[in-house]
Amino acid sequence: MKHLLRLSLAFSLMAAFVCCDDNSDPVPEPTPAPQPDTAKVEETYNGVYVDGRYLKSPDGKILTLHGFAQTYSPWFNEQGTRWSNYDVEACLDYNQGLIDDIQRAGWAMDFVRLHMDPYWSNTPGVQTTGENDISAFDETRFKDYLDDVFVPMAEYITRHGMYVVMRPPGVCPHVIKVGDKYQKYLLKVWNIVSKHKKLKNNPMVMFELANEPVDIVGTDGSTGSWSQSQFDACKEYFQAIVDRMRENGCKNVLWIPGPAYQGNYAGFAKNPVEGENIGYAVHVYPGWMGSDGENPDHGDIEDNGGYESFQKGWDEKVKPVADFAPVMVTEMDWAPAKYNKSWGKAYTGVAGGSGFGANFKLIADKEGNVSWLLFTSPDLLAKFTDKPGTEGNYTFLNDPEACPWPCYHWFRDYASGVENHGSVTGIGTKLPSVITKGGRFKVEPILNYEDGYRAVATEGNFSFELTAGDSIVSHLGNGVFAAVGCGPASVRVTVTDGDKTYTSTADFVVIDPFDFSASVFDPSIWETGTYDEKTRTFSTGQYGFAGWRYPSGADFSGARYLVIELESNESGSGLSFRLFDKNNYWSDPAMFDFGSNLELKIDLTAMKYKNKNAIDPAHIYIAGFWTVGGKKVTIKDIRFED
């Protein structure tokens, strides 16, 4: 009864509730959808629906929703510090309070992903190996806590003007197969949920059918997440669940997960899940789909090509379904690794340039049918205040390169229907300070706006002139340059916006890709090594790596062969030469062992990682020597040959 009184009171206060703080402009207050009579819900459905590639409201307006996620277990509620011991009242108090605090902070959210956490449905005391272990599932407990926890939370969310997307308890096993125990488990869960009188045909409730399938046994017996036979099996796997729910008269929108941790959907274009009100639930994290990410262990930025690479990856893996059905991104966040507050490690970056967050938004907005959420823990979102930080003293919540600050303002723009970043205040350039001879690079004029938003200037909206300050580089057109010599150079960028002109100059130096000076050759790319510039002798740390880094990528494609000659190689070094086509030492390189030889001749046109993945000689980010450590190696010469 106490819960019902609290819900009733919260609902009665909604008309007077304003989602802003003293420093925020008001956002249009969410309007709760009419709550249907429970007796009639099962018979009719007049809720959010799918029309072609769009999610639409009952009155036919296109919806792209933006929200957050909640999980109802002690560990995921501030690591067990808020409630425990299956305390329903404490769980509801805490999580409903977070919803109040998030709205009070001014977040313009309109949906919540609700995890029916296995904490409630697993038999207490039964040991499991993880969330993909269903051996402890208790159907009676699930039904009980569906009524006691999950449905009350769903009702509270909808009464606060937000849609609900419910996901089943736990995650998929690494490999699933049509007819396996996990499919039968999902069928049981959704059979119960799709019959529930308060959820079935509720106009504000949708369902995400599983969490993060990885690999599936295909119709041809192969296992993976890429071939058409595997997608055909994935369609069959989830079609059975869809059909069961529809047989129960459940017409709610259903979000279908794809394989590869919900990162690949290409095969659904040829064999989609059939039926009405079907969309696809996608996960996107930094480093996925060619996006930029950050190596949390080493602080290295994995610059996979910024916007262009990310857009290409999205077009290959998600756009095939976005072309005919709505998409909802149900996991996604980012922040620099130093904060340790987000699942994804990356920075906001520049729309159309480098970075993850701004480019994700650009891609989603261009698609026009992508709903998405911020997977950051809701207790952190509840602490947000719309007060900018200062450079050098940023926190996770006010750093423009972490997701909360930009998303807070983007969500308010979405809610108001107006995206206004203010006027251009100046420009900058994206250009590495060191560039390798023989490579090509692109200079991107970056527009800085009043609210901190940054975007790459594009032809059509802006005109820009790029001129090289030195003959060391040659302008090939459209901001693309070739480094033809070595030494210092500069590029001046001019952007004209209406009657205003902005100018920025970037200085850089072009180096030989195999410069042997101590300032360029790094004996400690991995583990601490030593280097004598006069003799060109180096020694790595244990299992270490020495050589060269190319932040903008070096283009080795102009030659057929790379020849490495040594003066000496101490016995037992295990020496190999390696080339990486990703800006990440932990990616897969092409590897060439010296054995007892003092010379290697590498065919740059036939480089592969373990005879499988091709290594692109046009984009080399790291090159050098691996040894077991503690052995001296002296380099005689490294050169290109045709």
Secondary structure, 3 states (H helix, E strand, C coil): CHHHHHHHHHHHHHHHCCCCCCCCCCCCCCCCCCCCCHHHHCCCCCCCEEECCEEECCCCCEECCEEEEEECCCCCCCCCCCCCCCCHHHHHHHHHHHHHHHHHCCCCCCEEEEECCHHHHECCCCCCCCCCCCCCECHHHHHHHHHHHHHHHHHHHHHCCCEEEEECCCCCCCEECCCCHHHHHHHHHHHHHCCCCCCCCCCCEEEECCCCCCEEECCCCCEECCCHHHHHHHHHHHHHHHHHHHHCCCCCCEEEECHHHHCCCHHHHCCCCCCCCEEEEEECCCCHHHCCEECCCCCCEECCCHHHHHHHHHHHHCHHHHCCCCEEEEECCCECHHHCCCCCECCCCCECCCCCHHHHHHHHHHHCCEEEEECCCHHHHCCCCCCCCCCCCCCCCCCCCCCHHHHHHHHHHHHHCCCCCCCEEEEEEECCCEEECCCEEECEEEEEECCCCEEECCECCEEEEEEECCCCEEEEECCEEEECCCEEEEEEEEEEECCEEEEEEEEEEEECCCCCCCCCCEEEEECCCEEECCCCEEECCCCCEEEEEEEEEECCCCCCEEEEEEEEECCCCCCEEEEECCCCCCCCCEEEECCCCCEEEEEHHHCEECCCEECCCCCEEEEEEECCCCCCEEEEEEEEEC
